[in-house]
Amino acid sequence: MRRLPPRPRAARAKAGLLAIAFAFTFAIAGCGTESGAPGGLSAPGATTTGTIRAQKVMQLTRTHEETGMTLLEGPAFHPDGGLFVVDVTAPPGKPKVLRVDVRRKTVRAVHTDGRGAYTSAQFSPYDGRLYLTDYAHGEIVSLAPDGGDPRTFFAGEVDGARMNPDDIAFDEKGHLYVSDSRGLSEGAAHGRVVRIDREGGKVAVLADGLAATNGISFDEAYRGLWISELTENRISYLRLDEGGEVASRHTAIRVDGGIAQTDSIAVDADGNLYQGLHGRPAIVVYDRHGERLATVEVPAGAEGLESATNVAITPGGTKAYMTVSGPGGGYLYTFDALGKGTRQSNGG
């Protein structure tokens, strides 16, 4: 594996960022858009197509000298109210998992290690641990809520091929549904949806032939999965049967993203979808029927921000927090969501 240059040029697409993260991780191991320019503040919680202006909460990270970038993902609320995020491109020794107190506007590191490139974070309803997807190594690891006691939950091949796990959705019993973004670097439709039982012993491919599977979230009734396919800018819907198997699959929404690509997905209590974008600091909101309801934008003048990959909505409330990143650093922005937050309102 060729080594990463000391200061790589920041990529404009998630494929580039993850490829760099992949190369960087293995180098350490020793083997070889234009931003939107929205205007003034609109009324929060608008239910018709329009613009919702997000407001800056705080800066969480700066561009890392070692990797030349920062990329925040995986906002997830712990039951005690703490908001956890990951920094995909954080080098060894720098915080890879952060805990944010959104009321006090404080942030602290809770975990780092020497190899992981974590692209999402979710708390399990089964054991209460924080689960992380290590995209570069094809693994899923878990941590205690305080960031300690790291464990490898899953590693190895699935049906003869190693995963590139991106996001996770838990069902009500704590089984994992993982978006496997295989084929991203090659531009081939090798993406999959993989189900792993809550003990980590039973693994099954539920869907394949997907175009760089990225976001994954259950609908509000746990009857199906919304899946974003990054390299096709589309959202697919997988209807599930009572056993958790795919009963049907279809393209549900085609996202007009321009130079931006579909990233993580969150779903509120009303069934609305919050589709993150990589390549534009914005979130697009749809209802369950595919009608575009709103676009969440950062304010004009926010320099150096290129992506709004994920969002988390406060459980039982409508205060939403989205991770926004670019050469200008990694930030947390807030807006009022159209519906209340649930477990599926954590993006990835």
TAZIRA-V135708 format. One line per field, one symbol per residue. ss: DSSP state (2 for helix, 1 for strand, 0 for the rest). burial: I if it has 24 or more other ideal C-beta (glycine too) atoms within 12 Angstrom, else O. Layout:
ss=???
burial=???
This chain:
ss=000000000000022222222222222220000000000000000000001110111111100000000001111110000011111000000000111110000111111000000111111000000111110000111110000000111100110011001111110000011111000000000011111100000011111111001111110000011111100001111111000001111111110000001111111000001111110001111100000111111000000000111111101000111111110011111111000010222100
burial=OOOIOOOIOIIOIIIIIIIIIIIIIIIIOOOOIOIIOIOOOIOOIOOOOOIIIIIIIIIIIIIIOIIIIIIIIIIIIIOOOIIIIIIIIIIOOIIIIIIIOIOOOOIOIIIIIOIIIIIIIIIIIOIOIIIIIIIIIIIIIIIOIOIOOIOOIIOOOIOOOIIIIIIIIIIOOIIIIIIIIIIIIOOOOIIIIIIIIIOIOOIIIIIIOIIIIIIIIIIIOIIIIIIIIIIIIIIIIIIIOOOIOIOOIOOIIOIOIOOIIIIIIIIIIIIIIIIIIIIIIIIIIIIIOIOIIIIIIIIOOIOIIIIIIIIIIIIOOIIIIIIIIIIIIIIIIIIIIIIIIIIIIIII
